[in-house]
Amino acid sequence: MTSAAAQAQHRLDAVAHALADGTRRGILRLVRDGERAAGDLASAFPEMSRPAVSQHLRVLHEAGLVSIRPNGNQRLYRVRTEGLAEVWQFIDEMWTDRLGRLKNAAERAARREQGDRGPDRGPYQGPDRGPDGSRH
């Protein structure tokens, strides 16, 4: 594996790890439409300590999913949708591969069906019926 490929794999793993936690997904939902101060985010999770929320924010930042903008004594967080690029690429590759296999299987089935009834015989009417549905 090349160095660039290894780095991309590491970023994908970091994003997957970050997204695996419900609290972090909740934080991403809160910052997707605009910047939010760390204190605001912490107050959205009253069952958690502020240091615990800060740790979640650190994981999201290290995964490239949020940006941080200092503003006086505040730290403002905003989602970085480009941080999901490798995940989208991975899902797209997996989905495209599956769709390609499904398309090939459907085309093979259509060719077999076409071969069973011949090109000009119309829809299959059963073993003793002709194209007009009458018995032979």
C-alpha positions as CSV (number, residue, x, y, z in Angstrom):
1,M,0.0,0.0,0.0
2,T,1.4,3.4,-0.9
3,S,1.8,6.1,1.6
4,A,-1.1,8.1,0.2
5,A,-3.3,5.1,0.2
6,A,-2.3,4.3,3.8
7,Q,-3.1,7.9,4.8
8,A,-6.5,7.7,3.1
9,Q,-7.2,4.5,4.9
10,H,-6.2,6.0,8.2
11,R,-8.5,9.0,7.6
12,L,-11.4,6.7,6.7
13,D,-10.9,4.7,9.9
14,A,-10.7,7.8,12.0
15,V,-14.0,9.1,10.5
16,A,-15.7,5.7,10.9
17,H,-14.6,5.7,14.5
18,A,-15.8,9.2,15.1
19,L,-19.2,8.4,13.5
20,A,-19.6,5.2,15.5
21,D,-20.5,7.1,18.6
22,G,-24.0,8.5,19.0
23,T,-22.9,11.5,21.0
24,R,-20.5,12.5,18.3
25,R,-23.2,12.1,15.7
26,G,-25.4,14.3,17.8
27,I,-22.7,17.0,18.0
28,L,-22.3,16.9,14.2
29,R,-26.1,17.5,13.8
30,L,-25.8,20.5,16.1
31,V,-23.0,22.1,14.1
32,R,-24.1,21.2,10.6
33,D,-26.0,24.5,10.0
34,G,-23.6,26.9,11.7
35,E,-20.9,27.5,14.3
36,R,-21.6,26.6,17.9
37,A,-19.5,27.4,20.9
38,A,-18.1,24.5,22.9
39,G,-20.1,25.6,25.9
40,D,-23.4,25.6,23.9
41,L,-22.6,22.1,22.7
42,A,-21.8,20.9,26.2
43,S,-25.1,22.3,27.5
44,A,-26.9,20.2,24.9
45,F,-25.6,17.1,26.7
46,P,-26.5,17.8,30.4
47,E,-25.8,14.1,31.4
48,M,-22.2,14.6,30.4
49,S,-19.4,16.6,31.9
50,R,-17.8,19.4,29.8
51,P,-14.5,17.5,29.6
52,A,-16.3,14.5,28.2
53,V,-17.9,16.7,25.5
54,S,-14.5,18.3,24.8
55,Q,-13.1,14.8,24.3
56,H,-15.8,14.1,21.7
57,L,-15.1,17.4,20.0
58,R,-11.4,16.5,19.9
59,V,-12.1,13.1,18.2
60,L,-14.3,14.9,15.7
61,H,-11.6,17.5,15.0
62,E,-8.9,14.9,14.6
63,A,-11.0,12.9,12.2
64,G,-11.4,16.1,10.1
65,L,-15.2,16.3,10.7
66,V,-15.3,19.7,12.5
67,S,-13.3,22.9,12.2
68,I,-12.4,25.1,15.2
69,R,-12.4,28.9,15.0
70,P,-11.1,30.7,18.1
71,N,-13.2,33.7,18.9
72,G,-11.9,35.5,22.0
73,N,-12.1,33.0,24.8
74,Q,-14.5,30.8,22.9
75,R,-13.9,28.0,20.5
76,L,-16.5,27.8,17.7
77,Y,-17.1,24.5,16.0
78,R,-18.5,23.9,12.5
79,V,-19.0,20.7,10.5
80,R,-16.5,20.0,7.7
81,T,-18.5,18.1,5.1
82,E,-15.4,17.5,3.1
83,G,-14.2,15.4,6.1
84,L,-16.7,12.8,4.8
85,A,-15.2,12.6,1.3
86,E,-13.4,9.3,1.9
87,V,-16.5,7.8,3.5
88,W,-18.7,8.8,0.5
89,Q,-16.1,7.4,-1.9
90,F,-15.9,4.1,0.0
91,I,-19.7,3.8,0.1
92,D,-20.0,4.8,-3.6
93,E,-17.4,2.2,-4.6
94,M,-19.2,-0.5,-2.6
95,W,-22.6,0.5,-3.9
96,T,-21.5,0.9,-7.5
97,D,-19.9,-2.6,-7.4
98,R,-23.1,-4.1,-6.1
99,L,-25.2,-2.3,-8.7
100,G,-22.9,-3.5,-11.4
101,R,-23.2,-7.1,-10.3
102,L,-27.0,-6.8,-10.1
103,K,-27.1,-5.3,-13.6
104,N,-25.0,-8.2,-15.0
105,A,-27.2,-10.8,-13.3
106,A,-30.3,-9.2,-14.7
107,E,-28.8,-9.1,-18.2
108,R,-27.8,-12.8,-17.9
109,A,-31.3,-13.7,-16.8
110,A,-32.9,-11.7,-19.6
111,R,-30.6,-13.4,-22.2
112,R,-31.5,-16.8,-20.8
113,E,-35.2,-16.0,-20.9
114,Q,-34.8,-14.6,-24.5
115,G,-33.0,-17.8,-25.5
116,D,-35.8,-20.0,-24.0
117,R,-38.6,-18.4,-26.0
118,G,-36.7,-17.2,-29.1
119,P,-36.5,-13.7,-30.4
120,D,-39.9,-13.4,-32.2
121,R,-42.3,-15.6,-30.2
122,G,-43.6,-13.0,-27.8
123,P,-44.3,-13.6,-24.2
124,Y,-44.0,-17.1,-22.9
125,Q,-47.4,-18.7,-22.8
126,G,-46.5,-22.1,-21.3
127,P,-45.3,-25.4,-22.9
128,D,-48.4,-26.2,-25.0
129,R,-49.5,-22.7,-26.0
130,G,-48.6,-20.6,-29.0
131,P,-48.1,-16.8,-29.1
132,D,-51.8,-16.2,-29.3
133,G,-52.5,-18.3,-26.2
134,S,-54.3,-21.2,-28.1
135,R,-53.4,-24.8,-27.3
136,H,-51.3,-26.8,-29.8
